């Protein structure tokens, strides 16, 4: 089930004897854990009733024994068990372990299944396995974890948010914080933070404190306060170059230099932007949606906001101008890597050539 389905279920008072939180997304995992604790344990029982075990330090056998022990101080208990992956058999290491170690690992799944056939009343087990993701090389590992804990039917998958989901999440947090922030600025924030929920929550709280309830957040504020958003200044430079605005381009370049931006990296961003714009030109793509779809076909991940930026660049330059710009970028990058008096001189010459 998804975190949203899990939250809807427990809000109805339907708490299962055991849960497996599977996947690497930390924000949703913590949010769901707190919601489960609030639902499963009365406030008076939380100090004594909430018990944390780490399977890197404690065996699954010991955890299940603890689950069977009644408490004099808390009629209801929740056992939060982190590092759930550590209970899986470890191949040769498990085979070479002592006789006492082998049953704890190889027989752990069967022991858990036996426990859940007759679970202890008013005791909830929460297993968290956040080490592996759902893609690439981790896919087989996460399936091993799922198979080992197959006796737990209530599995909540903590997958990283997609772009649209992260956008809605950020908008919701901004509303709750009474943060005045426009749609374009919110897109910039989400893109800069890679749609990671925990980082979005942290930066929105930082912006809330900065705004103090009465300041509208601008792109410049995000660029200054969010380290990952410095790339937005590079996109602003592309837009200024596209408008043939020499004065604004030089002003943005000055901002990049004062921010300590590594200028070859800035040129790399510019090169990527112009190459994608050239792709859009040559493919006859006329809308951001077409650009995003074409990029997906080519295996290039692209956000809606990034597709809009590429679209604006493609609209601002002719095909010949884009090719000339790429040649100028190559020349500037080569000059930056040569012995020279000042990076600023190279980059200012680049801007002057492109806006001539």
N, C-alpha and C positions, 0 to 999 in steps of 0.2 A: 504494500500500500504506500501511498505518498504521505508526506508529512501532513498535508491538509486533511486527508482522509483519516489519519490517526487522530488528529486534534478533534475532528468532528465526532469521532467515535467515543473518545474519552469524555467529551463534554456532555454526552448523553448518560454518563455514569457507567459505561461499558468498559471495565478494566479487565484485561486478560491476566492469567497467572504469570505469563512470561512474554517478553518482547525481545526482538533482535533489531537494533538500529544498525543498518548495514550501509556503508558508504562514507566518503571522506568529507562531506560538507559540514563544517563545524558549527555554523550559526544555527541552522535548522535543527541539528542534533541537540544542541544545548537548549534551544527553545522548547523542543518536544520533551526533553528530560524534565525541565522545570514544570511544564504543564502536567506531566504524569505524576510528579511528586506532589503537586498541589491537589491533584484529583485523588490519588491513592492514599495519601497520608493527611489526617487532620493536623492542623497547625501544632496542636499540643504534642503530637507524636513524632514530629519531624526530627527533633534533636536526638532522640534515642532510636527512632524507627528507621532512619535512613542510614544504611551501612554501605561503605564503599570498599570493593575488592578490586585488585588489579591482578589479572591472570598471569602477568609477568612475574609476580611475586607470590601468588597463592594458587594452589591447584584447584581445578574445577571440582574435584572430590570434596575438598575442604569447604568450598562455597556452598555446595549442595547440603553438606552436613550442617552448616550454619543456617541454611534456609529451613531445616527441619527443627531447629532449636526454638523453643518458645521463649519469649522475653517477658520478664516480670514488669518491665517499665513501659513497653509499647505494645498494645494489643495488635496493632497493624505495623507491618514492616515492608520496606522496599530495599532490595539489595541491588545496588548499582555496580555492575561488573564491567570494568573497562579492559581494554586489550584482549578482547574475546578471541582474537586470532591465535593467541599464545596457547590455547588449549588444543589446537590441532596437532596430530602426530607429526613428528619431524623427520620422517624417513629413517635414514641410517642413524641419526642421533637418538631417535626413540628406540631403535632396535638395539643399540649398544648401551642403553641406559640400564640402571639397576632394575631388579625385579619389582621394587617398590615404585619406580618411576613409570614403567611400561603400562600398568593398568590405568594409572591416572590420566595418561594421554590417549592411548589406543581405545580404552573402554569408556572414555568420557562421554561420547555421544550416546552410548547405550544407557549409561547411568542417568544422564539428563532425561532421556526418553522415559525411563522408568519412573523418575521423579514426577514428570509432568502428567503421567497417567493418573496419579493421585496427588495432585499438588496440595501443599499446605495452605489451609484457608487463611486469608488476610495477609499473605506474603506474596509480593510481586517481585519477579526477577527481571532485571533490565540488563541485557547484554549489549555492549557497544563494540562494534568492529569497524573502525574508521581508517584502517591502514591502507586499504586497497580501493581503487576506483572501479568503474564499470567499463572502461575502454582499454584497448591496447593489451599490453602484457599483463595488466592487473585483472583482466576479465576472468581468466582461468583460476586465479587465486581467490577472487571474490566468490566464485562458484564453489570452490572447495569449502569456504567458510559457510556458505549457504547450506551445502550438503551436510556438513558436520552438525549444524544446528537445525536440521530438518524437523526435529520434534517440536520446534517453536513455530506455530502457524502464523503468528502475528509478526511479520517482518516489515519494517519501515525502511524504505530505500532513501538514503540521504544523498541524492545526486546533486552535483553542482547545478545551479540555476542556468536556464537558457537566457538568451538576450532579452526576450520579451518579458519573461517571468521576473528577471532582475529589474527591468524597467518599472514594472508594476510594483514590485517590492520597494524600490527606492521612492517611488511616488507616494506610496502609503506611509513610509517612514517620514517623508518630508511633511505630509499633512499632519501626522501625529505631533511633529515637532513645531508645527506652525511656521514652517520655513518657507519664505517667499522665494521660489526658484522656478524659472521658466522651463518649458519642455526641452528646448535645445540645450540648456545648461545641465538639465538632468541627464539627457543622453550623453553629454560629454563626461559627466561624472561616472556613469555606469560603464562607459567604454574604457575610460582611463583606468578603472579598477577591475577590469576583466570580468565583470558581472559576479564578483565574489561577494556573497551576502555579508559576511563578517566585516569586510573592509568597507562596504557601502554603509553599513550601520555605524561604524566608527567615524567615517568622514562626515556623514550627515550630522552626527552629534557634534563634531568639531565645528561644522558650518553653523549649527544652531547657536552654539556659544558665541561664535564670531558675529553673527547677525544680531544677537541680543534682542530678537523679537521685532525689530523695526527696519532692518536693512534687507533689500532685495539682493540675492546672490547673483553675481555676474560671472561670465566666463573668466574674466581676469582674476576674480576672487578664487575660483576653483584652481586656476593655473598656479596661483601663488601659494595656496594652502594645501593643495593635494599634490604630493611629489610626482605621482604617476601621470598627472595631467599636463606636464610640461610639453608633451607632444602637441597639445592643442595650440601652443604658440607657433609651432611649425606649420600647422594647417592654416593659421591666421596669416603666416608669411606667404603661403601658396595663394591664398585669396587676394592678398595685396599685390603680389606679382601678377596675378591674373587680371587685375584691374589696371595694370601698368602704373600703379601708384608708388612711385619711387620713394617719396618722403615717408610714407607709412611703412614701406618695406624696410627701409633703413632703421626706422624706429623700432620695429619688431626684432630686427637683427640685433640691435643694441640690447633689447630685453633678453634675448637668448644668451648673449655674451655675459651680461650681468648675472644671469641665473647660473652661470657656470656650465652651460650646456656643452657637451662634447660635440664640436662642430662637424666632424666627419659623420657622427651619428645623425645630426640634423640633416645633412645632405643625403644620407641613406633614406630617411623618411621622405624627403622631397623626391628622391628618385623613385621610390615606391609609388608615391602619389601620382607622379607624371606617367609612369609606366601603366598604371591602372587606367589613367585617363586616356592614354594612347590605345589600350585594349578596347575601351568603350567606344572611342572614335572609329576604330577600324571595324568593329563588329556592328556599328550602326545602332548602338544602344541609346535610347532617348530618355529613359527614366531611371531614377535610383533603384526601383524594383527590378528592372531588367539587368542593371549592373550587378546587383546583389545575387540574382539568380545565375548569371553567367559566371561570377566568381565562384559560386558554390559548385558549378559544373567542373571548374578547373581545380577544385580542391583548395581554394583560397578562402579561409573564414573571413566573413565581412559583416559588420554591424549595419543596421539601417542608417545610423548617423554617418558612418564611414562611406557608405554608398552615396549618400547625399553630398558629402565633401568631394568625392571623385566626380560625381555628376557636375558639380559647380566648376571644378577644374577643367573638365572636358568641354564645358560650355564656354569657358572664358578664353580658351586657346584654340587656335587652328591646329591641324595635324602637323604642319610644318613648324609651327612655334613650339609644339611639344617636343618634337625631335631636336630642335635647336636647344631647347632648355635641357634636355637629357645630355646633350653634348657639353653644354656649359657646366652642368653638374659634375660630369666626369672630369673636366679640366680643373674645376675648383677642388674636387676631392684629391686629385693628383698633386695639386699645388700645396694643399694642406699637409700632405705627407712628405713633401720635400723640405729642405732647409730653407727657411724664410724668416723675415723679421717679425711678422705678426699675423695671427689668424684673421684678425679683424680686416686687415688690408685685403686678404684674399677674398673674404666673403663680401666685403663692400664692392670690390671689383666685379664679383659674380652678379650682385644685385644691379649694379649700374649697367652691365652688359644686357641683362635680361629685361630691363625696363627702358632701354635706349630707343 
